[in-house]
Amino acid sequence: MKILIILPNWLGDAIMTTPAIELLAHYYPQTAFTFIGSYVSIEALKHHPKCINTVVDETKKASSRLLATYKLAKELGEFDMVVNFRNQIHASLLSYFTGTVLTLARRSWHSQLLLSHPKKVSTHQHLVLQYIEIAMQNTDEYQNETPPLRLYISKHNFDKPTLGINAGATYGSAKRWYPERFAQVAAAFSEKYDIIIFGGPNEVEMAADIQNSLEKLNISNFTNLAGKTSVEELCSHVGGCSLFITNDSGPMHIAAAYQVPTVAIFGPTKHKETSQWMNEKSVIVRHDMECAPCMKRECPLKHHECMKGITASEVIEAVKSIL
């Protein structure tokens, strides 16, 4: 059975589709997946053993995205089923243009017009469960199973217990706790763990701030990998950590896929929807506020109190609770 999977663009969201993909692989054992999505989504998920083809969707760069989407769909050809995890009109058009009869997606005005199975999915549940509802709606045998996250990239073997620090969050500054506080937490556990600072190409400056703060605290057993890892290397190195401290971010979900004990710091986002999925040793640090979750990229009230109010000592105590 040939199944086209249209992945979300964000790394964390793509990883949260993996339980749904595992269920599809189980209930359609002869399936062959084609994955299409952003570069980061493809790099993280392309190692699935039933994936036979991957395509990075670059139609957004075309002068006519509609025409580029049509051409891409015709190049892909017809499938037995399309599962569209991206709630966006061009993803619906891509599904439709392939000529596939069975097309599954979240209900929206465009999916109702274009696709065969647009399902109304409650947003008052974890995003993993939302993706499963979309993917498994055509399977009578499905019994509300909920697998863990799954990545097929081997984790890195560090010589010593390693603490990973991830101060970035691609979505926006409102999701980011403060570099000097990450450094204070890392310093508190530096005698037991070597420290790795993670970050993407746009988070090098933030990682440098953590490095400078650690140096001021006379901590030297750290490595700054910000901007120096591929997506595959990021997954491998996060997976090899003994402990992970992070904002709500893609690397947070990588850590969950490898069951790395994690303290996650949440501010403006919906922790019940995007927290770590089925990680036995995961703690959320957050403050209840009237203005949260605002889901904004930057604090609309300019005070950022949902993050500013979280102290290093709170996070240190949260780390101790899972060790």
C-alpha atoms as one frame of an Amber mdcrd trajectory, in Angstrom:
protein
   0.000   0.000   0.000   1.413   3.371  -1.034   0.778   6.145   1.508   1.792
   9.778   1.087   2.437  11.552   4.398   2.366  15.361   4.279   4.351  16.399
   7.344   4.059  19.603   9.387   6.780  22.169   8.753   7.939  22.576  12.367
  10.411  19.990  13.688   8.533  19.383  16.948   5.181  19.020  15.201   6.673
  16.561  12.718   8.035  14.447  15.565   4.600  14.489  17.195   3.184  12.788
  14.085   5.402   9.725  14.643   2.927   7.821  16.873   0.321   8.170  14.109
   2.865   7.016  11.519   3.740   3.988  13.662   0.054   3.075  13.877  -0.306
   3.358  10.109   2.735   1.111   9.653   1.205  -1.434  12.035  -2.296  -1.515
  10.549  -1.039  -1.456   6.963   1.962  -3.817   7.288   2.722  -3.847   3.540
   2.789  -0.083   3.306   5.458   2.039   1.657   5.603   5.626   2.871   6.499
   8.728   0.906   7.205  11.690   3.178   6.909  15.269   1.977   7.589  18.299
   4.147  10.080  20.948   5.179  13.795  20.224   5.174  13.955  19.757   8.945
  10.898  17.497   9.027  12.303  15.267   6.305  15.778  15.095   7.845  14.338
  13.924  11.163  11.874  11.350   9.824  13.450  10.040   6.604  15.077   7.077
   8.360  11.780   5.284   8.974  12.236   1.692   7.724   9.058   1.840   5.633
   9.891   5.157   4.007  10.862   4.617   0.359  10.875   8.231  -0.815  11.231
  11.725   0.646  10.549  15.111  -0.908  11.407  18.523   0.496   8.503  20.821
  -0.346   9.947  24.022  -1.800   6.818  25.191  -3.616   6.689  28.266  -1.384
   9.741  29.603  -3.209   8.094  29.393  -6.646   6.725  32.453  -8.453   3.391
  30.622  -8.633   2.964  28.320  -5.656  -0.301  26.974  -7.074   1.371  25.887
 -10.312   4.390  24.489  -8.471   2.085  22.502  -6.181   0.241  21.074  -9.190
   3.490  20.054 -10.904   4.824  18.469  -7.714   1.616  16.479  -7.240   1.796
  15.153 -10.789   5.438  14.167 -10.271   4.460  12.279  -7.126   1.564  10.547
  -8.838  -1.378   8.693  -7.335  -1.293   6.913  -3.965  -3.567   4.455  -2.207
  -3.964   7.033   0.573  -2.798  10.527   1.470  -2.542  11.532   5.124  -2.230
  15.301   5.381  -0.963  16.495   8.763  -0.525  20.088   7.543  -3.671  22.193
   7.868  -2.934  24.549   5.004  -4.581  25.140   1.648  -1.571  24.211  -0.493
  -1.265  20.917   1.387  -4.927  20.212   0.593  -4.310  21.127  -3.036  -1.272
  18.858  -3.163  -3.359  15.970  -1.838  -6.116  16.662  -4.364  -3.822  17.114
  -7.369  -2.219  13.684  -6.872  -5.515  12.158  -7.971  -5.651   9.962  -4.883
  -9.171   8.887  -3.963  -8.650   8.405  -0.207  -7.366  11.656   1.324  -7.365
  12.244   5.097  -6.937  15.584   6.856  -8.175  17.874   9.583 -11.474  19.529
   8.703 -11.160  23.043   7.288 -12.921  24.959   4.543 -10.345  23.847   1.972
 -10.146  20.202   3.055 -13.948  19.967   2.952 -13.903  21.213  -0.641 -10.978
  19.134  -1.859 -10.510  15.977   0.192 -12.459  12.786   0.827 -12.080  12.500
   4.612 -11.861  15.883   6.367 -12.268  15.040  10.048 -13.318  17.413  12.785
 -10.690  16.991  15.489 -10.921  18.450  18.979  -8.038  20.768  19.805  -8.612
  20.233  23.531  -6.216  17.292  23.585  -2.554  16.633  22.966  -1.396  17.251
  19.406  -0.219  13.628  19.185  -3.812  12.481  19.718  -5.064  14.962  17.144
  -2.677  13.552  14.549  -3.710   9.993  15.410  -7.376  10.887  14.926  -6.596
  12.215  11.448  -4.471   9.236  10.401  -6.581   6.402  11.810 -10.089   7.584
  10.910 -10.374   5.057   8.059  -9.261   2.059  10.135 -12.021   0.091  11.839
  -9.551  -1.923  13.941  -8.055   1.141  15.601  -8.601   0.962  19.368  -7.304
   4.324  20.557  -3.757   3.080  20.970  -1.183   5.703  21.804   2.411   4.741
  20.968   5.387   6.832  22.101   7.294   9.182  19.808   9.768   7.373  17.563
  12.893   8.444  15.688  15.108   5.998  13.804  18.401   7.849  14.303  20.935
   6.150  16.580  21.694   8.139  19.697  25.210   9.342  20.386  27.219   7.581
  23.087  28.920  10.148  25.317  31.882   9.166  27.470  30.389  10.836  30.550
  26.868  11.691  31.789  25.813  14.712  29.760  23.407  17.571  30.408  21.899
  19.172  27.327  20.809  22.817  27.397  18.457  24.169  24.741  17.644  27.848
  25.186  16.208  28.409  21.729  12.700  28.074  20.334  12.221  28.732  16.638
   8.651  30.003  16.944   9.600  33.250  18.675  11.203  35.057  21.587   8.160
  34.694  23.847   8.898  30.958  24.241  12.480  31.539  25.377  13.703  31.537
  28.939  16.856  33.502  29.674  20.430  32.412  28.807  21.949  33.483  32.132
  19.350  31.406  34.018  20.022  28.353  31.859  23.690  28.834  32.756  22.897
  29.014  36.482  20.988  25.727  36.275  23.732  24.039  34.266  26.345  25.240
  36.752  24.403  23.656  39.611  24.866  20.223  38.024  28.264  20.708  36.398
  30.106  18.475  38.865  27.994  15.496  37.852  27.454  16.228  34.161  29.367
  17.516  31.199  27.323  20.242  29.505  26.324  20.648  25.865  24.727  23.857
  24.615  22.395  23.219  21.688  20.924  25.703  19.246  20.081  26.259  15.619
  21.843  28.555  13.150  19.733  31.510  14.343  20.437  30.807  18.007  24.224
  31.056  17.991  24.202  34.420  19.784  21.931  33.090  22.518  24.177  30.054
  22.974  27.181  32.373  23.190  25.439  34.227  26.032  25.082  30.930  27.909
  28.733  30.155  27.253  29.828  33.563  28.558  27.680  33.130  31.669  29.183
  29.690  32.337  32.690  31.086  31.953  31.876  33.845  34.459  30.773  31.095
  36.865  34.139  29.343  36.314  32.500  26.370  34.574  34.667  24.873  31.847
  33.308  21.369  31.136  30.937  22.467  28.393  30.726  22.225  24.609  28.850
  24.749  22.507  27.279  23.006  19.485  24.898  25.809  18.516  24.798  26.178
  14.753  27.251  23.295  14.297  24.963  20.265  13.977  22.851  18.887  11.181
  19.289  17.846  12.034  20.437  14.225  12.186  23.344  15.112  14.490  21.041
  17.187  16.671  18.715  14.205  17.122  21.613  11.870  17.830  23.274  14.142
  20.386  20.067  15.102  22.202  19.142  11.418  22.297  22.450  10.601  23.954
  22.023  13.083  26.806  21.451  11.885  30.358  19.424  15.001  31.202  17.869
  17.780  29.133  16.695  21.288  30.056  14.784  23.123  27.385  12.126  25.557
  26.308   9.025  24.319  24.457  10.800  23.483  21.192  11.626  20.874  18.587
  14.590  19.504  20.573  12.219  19.019  23.533  10.296  16.496  21.425  13.532
  14.878  20.247  14.397  14.271  23.900  10.965  12.725  24.466  11.475  10.353
  21.531  14.605   9.019  23.257  13.093   9.094  26.765  15.717  11.537  28.025
  14.812  12.894  31.492  13.688  16.429  30.753  12.708  19.664  32.445  10.693
  21.785  30.011  10.025  25.484  30.613   6.704  26.744  29.250   5.413  30.297
  28.987   3.015  31.461  26.267   2.198  28.065  24.713  -0.369  25.360  25.474
   1.448  22.847  27.655  -1.434  20.363  27.551  -1.246  20.300  23.753   2.498
  20.302  23.064   4.201  18.927  26.187   6.491  15.918  25.960   4.529  12.853
  24.914   4.863   9.712  27.066   8.234  10.622  28.543   8.249   8.952  31.964
  10.736  11.437  33.394   9.449  14.788  32.223   8.591  17.825  34.328   7.050
  21.092  33.184   7.943  24.359  34.895   5.382  27.083  34.248   3.366  29.776
  36.026  -0.400  30.163  35.752  -1.168  33.624  34.392  -4.308  35.315  33.145
  -2.608  36.242  29.868  -1.236  32.752  29.177  -1.301  30.901  26.913  -1.343
  33.791  24.466   0.370  31.796  21.670   2.169  34.927  20.483   5.693  35.002
  19.040   6.522  38.049  21.181   4.950  39.130  24.456   2.022  41.400  23.451
   2.048  43.051  26.890   5.808  43.707  26.748   6.506  42.292  30.226   7.179
  38.589  29.400   6.238  37.734  32.966   5.275  34.137  32.082   8.995  33.474
  31.563  10.569  36.250  33.594   8.866  35.011  36.756  10.440  31.542  36.506
  13.614  31.466  38.576  16.718  29.336  38.195  16.083  27.845  41.655  12.646
  26.590  40.509  14.191  24.808  37.564  16.989  23.389  39.719  14.403  21.899
  42.080  12.510  20.463  39.106  15.696  18.791  37.882  16.294  17.290  41.309
  12.767  15.868  41.302  13.497  13.647  38.282  17.040  12.580  39.139
